Amino acid sequence: MYVRLHSNGSGPVAVNAKRQVAMPIHQAEETVIAIAMAMFLILAAMAAWLLLFPSARDDAHEWLRSVIRKLRTSIGRASAKAATQAGDSSRATRVASQRTVGMLWRYRWSLLAAAMLLGLPPLIVLLVRHDSVHLASFETGYTDPVGNPQILELLNGERLVPPPALPPEVFVIAEAERQQLDRVAAELVPDKIVSADRRWDAIDPAFQQRVLVIYALMKQRGYDMALVEGYRSPARQAELAAAGKATRAKAGQSCHQYGLAVDSAILKDGKLQWNMNDDWVREGYFLYGELAEQAGLSWGGNWRSIKDYVHVEAKTACRDARRRAGHG
């Protein structure tokens, strides 16, 4: 079974479809947790019943005595029969059995308490384990933690679909306007965005979903977001680093080259918004950064040197990718 993807033309869209990934394991965990909860509730109900109703304790005590009595009688009969057939060795077995039953009966409450104490820790682990899982479904193996319950719920839900591509003219106009912006706003605009790669399928799938969740939450707050640049080739990275404006990372050092970074811009009335002197725009980029951090990503606006307000990356996954590529 595969996930069917759909877009309504305005942003990431969740689609009702069955997933093929990780569902059997997820359902098995839920079944085990349900069984553990049922057992815990039964034991708790029995304990409360015995503690609150003295007559229930008496009845339970009498029932246990009856069971033990019948058990001892059965064992005695079996032992007597065996003794008749086997002599002294069988009589010894009967005596040992009677002693065992007597010991079990004598320490019955201690044994019951010990069994409950031994059973509670595994039950508690099973009950809380589901809440401690940060990633599910298509995010299996992604390790950056999520600190926002709403983001976690969306990641564990239906797969989001990237918004449709914007017309190239949007980026041509934005690059032309870059020359007219003040220094802060000009630094906000990625360099040479007309030729930037905006293919969503070139971005790491798990990272892509986190970015789309951020886009969805931004839209709920009244901000439309647009992808300005995703994957970046080593040659383009070297060119931008040589210019020294948008980045200082050399080829192989940027998370863009591993599909683990994106530059995004606020979109309003068909135009990319860069003016950080505008309160609405500034609040939007800081909200973007706040949601990125809550989604387990790193925001360029928190960097000490170059403030890259449009940039977010999967820092942990990127570090591992660089190390595997020999650029760690």
C-alpha positions as CSV (number, residue, x, y, z in Angstrom):
1,M,0.0,0.0,0.0
2,Y,1.3,3.4,-0.9
3,V,0.6,7.0,0.3
4,R,-1.3,9.0,-2.3
5,L,-0.1,12.6,-2.5
6,H,-2.2,15.6,-3.4
7,S,-1.9,19.4,-3.4
8,N,-4.6,22.1,-3.5
9,G,-2.2,24.7,-4.9
10,S,-1.8,26.7,-1.7
11,G,0.5,24.7,0.5
12,P,1.3,21.4,2.1
13,V,-1.8,19.1,2.2
14,A,-2.4,16.0,4.2
15,V,-4.0,13.2,2.3
16,N,-6.1,10.4,3.8
17,A,-4.3,7.2,2.7
18,K,-2.9,4.0,4.2
19,R,0.8,3.9,4.9
20,Q,3.1,1.0,4.0
21,V,5.8,1.9,6.5
22,A,6.3,0.8,10.1
23,M,2.5,0.1,10.6
24,P,2.8,-3.6,11.7
25,I,5.4,-2.8,14.3
26,H,3.3,0.2,15.5
27,Q,0.2,-1.9,15.7
28,A,2.0,-4.6,17.6
29,E,3.3,-2.1,20.2
30,E,-0.2,-0.7,20.7
31,T,-1.5,-4.3,21.2
32,V,1.1,-5.1,23.8
33,I,0.5,-1.8,25.6
34,A,-3.3,-2.5,25.6
35,I,-2.8,-5.9,27.1
36,A,-0.5,-4.5,29.7
37,M,-2.9,-1.8,30.7
38,A,-5.8,-4.3,30.9
39,M,-3.7,-6.6,33.2
40,F,-2.7,-3.6,35.4
41,L,-6.3,-2.5,35.7
42,I,-7.5,-6.0,36.6
43,L,-4.8,-6.3,39.3
44,A,-5.6,-2.8,40.6
45,A,-9.3,-3.5,40.7
46,M,-8.7,-6.8,42.6
47,A,-6.4,-5.1,45.1
48,A,-9.0,-2.3,45.7
49,W,-11.8,-4.8,46.1
50,L,-9.8,-6.8,48.7
51,L,-8.8,-3.6,50.6
52,L,-12.2,-1.9,50.7
53,F,-14.4,-4.9,51.4
54,P,-13.5,-7.1,54.4
55,S,-16.2,-9.6,53.4
56,A,-14.5,-9.9,50.0
57,R,-11.2,-10.6,51.7
58,D,-12.9,-13.3,53.8
59,D,-14.5,-14.8,50.8
60,A,-11.2,-14.7,48.8
61,H,-9.4,-16.2,51.8
62,E,-11.9,-19.0,52.1
63,W,-11.8,-19.6,48.4
64,L,-8.0,-19.9,48.4
65,R,-8.2,-22.2,51.4
66,S,-10.6,-24.4,49.6
67,V,-8.4,-24.5,46.5
68,I,-5.4,-25.3,48.6
69,R,-7.3,-27.9,50.5
70,K,-8.5,-29.6,47.3
71,L,-5.0,-29.3,45.9
72,R,-3.5,-30.9,49.0
73,T,-6.1,-33.7,48.9
74,S,-5.4,-34.4,45.3
75,I,-1.6,-34.4,45.9
76,G,-2.2,-36.6,49.0
77,R,-4.2,-39.1,47.0
78,A,-1.7,-39.1,44.2
79,S,1.1,-39.4,46.7
80,A,-0.7,-42.3,48.5
81,K,-1.2,-44.1,45.3
82,A,2.4,-43.6,44.3
83,A,3.5,-44.7,47.8
84,T,1.6,-47.9,47.4
85,Q,3.4,-48.6,44.1
86,A,6.8,-47.3,44.9
87,G,7.3,-47.6,48.6
88,D,9.5,-45.4,50.7
89,S,10.6,-43.1,47.8
90,S,7.1,-42.2,46.9
91,R,6.2,-41.5,50.5
92,A,9.2,-39.1,50.6
93,T,7.8,-37.4,47.5
94,R,4.4,-37.0,49.1
95,V,5.9,-35.5,52.2
96,A,8.0,-33.0,50.1
97,S,4.9,-32.1,48.1
98,Q,2.9,-31.5,51.2
99,R,5.6,-29.3,52.6
100,T,5.9,-27.3,49.4
101,V,2.1,-26.7,49.4
102,G,2.2,-25.7,53.0
103,M,5.1,-23.3,52.5
104,L,3.3,-21.7,49.5
105,W,0.2,-21.3,51.6
106,R,2.1,-19.9,54.6
107,Y,3.8,-17.2,52.5
108,R,0.9,-16.6,50.0
109,W,0.5,-12.9,50.7
110,S,4.2,-12.2,50.4
111,L,4.4,-14.1,47.2
112,L,1.5,-12.2,45.8
113,A,3.0,-8.8,46.7
114,A,6.3,-9.8,45.2
115,A,4.6,-10.8,42.0
116,M,2.8,-7.5,41.8
117,L,6.0,-5.5,42.5
118,L,7.9,-7.5,39.8
119,G,5.2,-7.0,37.3
120,L,4.7,-3.2,37.8
121,P,8.0,-1.9,36.4
122,P,7.6,-3.6,33.0
123,L,4.0,-2.4,32.8
124,I,5.1,1.1,33.6
125,V,7.8,1.0,30.9
126,L,5.2,-0.2,28.3
127,L,2.8,2.4,29.3
128,V,5.2,5.4,29.0
129,R,7.2,4.1,26.1
130,H,4.7,5.3,23.4
131,D,5.0,8.8,24.7
132,S,8.8,8.8,24.5
133,V,8.9,7.9,20.8
134,H,9.8,11.1,18.9
135,L,9.5,9.7,15.4
136,A,7.2,7.3,13.6
137,S,6.1,6.2,10.2
138,F,8.2,7.6,7.4
139,E,10.7,9.3,9.9
140,T,12.2,6.0,11.1
141,G,15.9,6.5,11.9
142,Y,15.7,10.3,12.1
143,T,17.2,11.3,15.5
144,D,16.8,15.1,16.0
145,P,14.2,15.4,18.9
146,V,10.9,17.4,18.5
147,G,10.0,19.7,21.4
148,N,6.5,20.8,20.2
149,P,3.6,18.3,20.7
150,Q,1.7,19.8,17.8
151,I,4.6,19.4,15.5
152,L,5.1,15.8,16.7
153,E,1.5,15.0,16.1
154,L,1.7,16.3,12.6
155,L,4.9,14.4,11.9
156,N,3.2,11.2,13.1
157,G,0.1,11.9,11.1
158,E,-0.5,12.0,7.3
159,R,2.3,12.8,4.9
160,L,2.4,16.4,3.8
161,V,2.8,17.3,0.1
162,P,5.0,20.2,-1.0
163,P,3.2,23.3,-2.4
164,P,3.3,23.9,-6.2
165,A,6.3,25.7,-7.7
166,L,6.1,29.5,-8.0
167,P,6.6,31.2,-11.3
168,P,10.2,32.0,-12.1
169,E,9.3,35.7,-12.4
170,V,8.8,35.8,-8.6
171,F,12.5,35.1,-8.1
172,V,13.7,37.3,-11.0
173,I,11.9,40.3,-9.4
174,A,13.2,39.4,-5.9
175,E,16.8,39.3,-7.2
176,A,16.4,42.6,-9.0
177,E,14.9,44.3,-5.9
178,R,17.9,43.0,-3.9
179,Q,20.0,46.0,-5.1
180,Q,17.4,48.4,-3.7
181,L,17.3,46.9,-0.2
182,D,19.2,48.1,2.9
183,R,22.1,46.2,4.2
184,V,20.2,44.0,6.6
185,A,17.5,43.1,4.1
186,A,20.0,42.5,1.4
187,E,21.9,40.0,3.6
188,L,18.6,38.3,4.1
189,V,18.2,37.5,0.4
190,P,20.1,34.5,-0.7
191,D,22.5,35.3,-3.5
192,K,21.7,34.3,-7.2
193,I,18.3,32.9,-6.3
194,V,17.1,32.7,-9.9
195,S,19.4,29.8,-10.6
196,A,18.8,28.1,-7.2
197,D,17.5,24.5,-7.0
198,R,14.0,24.4,-5.7
199,R,13.2,20.7,-6.3
200,W,11.5,19.2,-3.2
201,D,12.4,15.7,-4.3
202,A,16.1,16.6,-3.9
203,I,15.6,17.2,-0.2
204,D,15.9,14.5,2.4
205,P,12.4,13.0,2.9
206,A,12.3,13.2,6.7
207,F,13.8,16.7,6.7
208,Q,11.3,17.7,4.0
209,Q,8.4,16.7,6.2
210,R,9.6,18.8,9.1
211,V,9.9,21.8,6.9
212,L,6.4,21.3,5.5
213,V,5.0,21.0,9.0
214,I,6.6,24.4,9.7
215,Y,5.0,25.8,6.6
216,A,1.6,24.5,7.6
217,L,1.9,26.0,11.1
218,M,3.1,29.3,9.6
219,K,0.1,29.4,7.3
220,Q,-2.2,28.9,10.4
221,R,-0.6,32.1,11.8
222,G,-1.2,34.0,8.5
223,Y,2.2,33.5,6.8
224,D,2.6,31.8,3.5
225,M,6.1,30.4,2.9
226,A,8.0,29.7,-0.3
227,L,11.1,27.6,-0.9
228,V,13.9,29.7,-2.2
229,E,16.7,27.1,-2.3
230,G,17.0,23.5,-1.3
231,Y,19.7,21.3,-2.7
232,R,22.9,23.1,-3.6
233,S,25.6,21.6,-5.8
234,P,29.3,21.6,-4.7
235,A,30.1,23.9,-7.6
236,R,27.5,26.5,-6.6
237,Q,28.5,26.2,-2.9
238,A,32.1,27.0,-3.9
239,E,31.0,30.0,-5.9
240,L,28.9,31.4,-3.1
241,A,31.6,30.8,-0.6
242,A,34.1,32.7,-2.8
243,A,31.8,35.7,-2.9
244,G,31.7,35.6,1.0
245,K,28.2,37.2,1.3
246,A,25.6,34.5,1.8
247,T,27.8,31.7,3.2
248,R,31.3,30.9,4.4
249,A,31.0,27.1,4.1
250,K,33.1,25.6,1.3
251,A,32.0,22.8,-1.0
252,G,31.1,19.7,1.0
253,Q,30.6,21.7,4.2
254,S,27.1,23.1,3.7
255,C,24.0,21.1,4.7
256,H,22.5,22.2,1.4
257,Q,24.7,19.7,-0.5
258,Y,23.1,16.8,1.5
259,G,19.5,17.8,1.1
260,L,19.4,18.7,4.8
261,A,19.0,22.5,4.6
262,V,16.5,24.9,3.0
263,D,16.2,28.7,2.5
264,S,12.6,29.9,2.7
265,A,11.0,33.2,2.4
266,I,7.7,34.8,3.4
267,L,5.3,35.2,0.5
268,K,2.7,37.9,0.4
269,D,0.6,39.1,-2.6
270,G,2.9,37.0,-4.9
271,K,6.1,38.7,-3.8
272,L,8.9,37.5,-1.5
273,Q,9.2,39.6,1.6
274,W,12.6,40.5,2.9
275,N,12.2,43.9,4.7
276,M,13.2,43.2,8.3
277,N,12.2,46.8,9.2
278,D,8.6,45.8,8.7
279,D,7.3,44.5,12.0
280,W,5.0,41.9,10.4
281,V,7.8,40.5,8.3
282,R,10.3,40.5,11.1
283,E,7.8,38.7,13.4
284,G,7.2,36.2,10.7
285,Y,10.9,35.2,10.3
286,F,11.3,34.9,14.1
287,L,8.2,32.7,14.2
288,Y,9.7,30.6,11.4
289,G,12.9,30.2,13.5
290,E,11.1,29.4,16.7
291,L,9.0,26.7,14.9
292,A,12.2,25.3,13.3
293,E,13.9,25.0,16.7
294,Q,10.8,23.3,18.1
295,A,10.9,20.9,15.2
296,G,14.4,19.8,16.1
297,L,16.1,21.9,13.4
298,S,18.7,24.7,13.6
299,W,17.8,28.2,12.5
300,G,20.3,30.5,10.8
301,G,18.9,33.5,12.7
302,N,20.6,32.2,15.8
303,W,24.1,32.1,14.2
304,R,26.7,34.4,15.7
305,S,28.4,35.6,12.6
306,I,26.2,35.7,9.5
307,K,22.5,36.0,10.5
308,D,20.7,33.8,7.9
309,Y,17.1,34.3,8.8
310,V,15.8,32.3,5.9
311,H,17.9,29.2,6.6
312,V,17.0,26.0,8.6
313,E,18.9,22.8,8.6
314,A,19.0,19.3,10.3
315,K,22.2,19.9,12.2
316,T,22.7,16.4,13.6
317,A,21.8,14.5,10.4
318,C,24.0,17.0,8.4
319,R,27.0,16.4,10.7
320,D,26.7,12.7,10.2
321,A,26.4,13.1,6.4
322,R,29.5,15.3,6.3
323,R,31.4,12.8,8.3
324,R,30.4,10.0,6.0
325,A,31.4,12.1,3.0
326,G,34.8,12.9,4.5
327,H,34.1,16.5,5.3
328,G,33.6,16.2,9.0
